[in-house]
Amino acid sequence: MVTPTPLEAELLEVAGSVPDPELPVLTLRELGVVRALRLHGADSAEVELTPTYTGCPAVEAMSLDIERVLREHGMREVTVRRVLAPAWSTDDITEEGRRKLREFGIAPPRVGRPEGPVPVSLGPARALPRAAREPAPRAAPATSDTGPNPVPCPYCGAAETELLSRFSSTACRALRRCLSCREPFDHFKEL
C-alpha cells in the first residue's frame, strides 16, 4: 500500500466528506465507498470510488459531488474512477456511520460476514394455480427475527423485530417492524 502525501490525505478527507445522495445523514467516508486519492501533478487528482453494488444509481451523483468539492479545493482536473475489486461490503461502514444510521431510524447492517459458504434456506414450494380462474397463492406473512443475530430496533433497541418486505425505499434496505414499540423501520441489509 502506498502512503498518501499530506495533501492527498487532506483531499481524501474532503472527497469523503460528501454526503451520500440516498442517505445524506452519512458521508461517503462513513459509507466506506471512497477508497483512495492520488495526485497527478499539482492540480490533478484521481479518486477511487467503489459503488455499494454495480448497478447503484447514486454513483453518478457521488462522482459529480466529489469532482465539485475537489475543484473547490483547487484541483483543476478531477477523475473519479469506479473500482469494483475489492467489492464494497456493509462491513466497510464505519462505526460513526452505523451510529448515525441508528440515530436516523435505520437499523445498521450487522457486522461480520460468516466465513465459507453462506447457508440459504428456501421457503415452502407453492404450486402454480391449476387454472387461470383460481386465485394466486397469498403472500407469505411477515417473519419474526429472534434468532442468534437479530436486527434490533433503532428506536427502542428491542431485538424482537419482523421482516415486512425484503425491499424498502432502495434495493439495499429492507422494511422491518419492531414487535415491542410497533414502529416500522428500514434495515440496511448486509452484503
Secondary structure, 3 states (H helix, E strand, C coil): CCCCCHHHHHHHHHHHCCECCCCCCCEHHHHCCEEEEEECCCCEEEEEECCCCCCCCCHHHHHHHHHHHHHHCCCCEEEEEECCCCCCCHHHCCHHHHHHHHHHCEECCCCCCCCCCCCCCCCCCCCCCCCCCCCCCCCCCCEEECCCCCCCCCCCCCCCEEEEECCCCCCCEEEEEECCCCCEEEEECCC
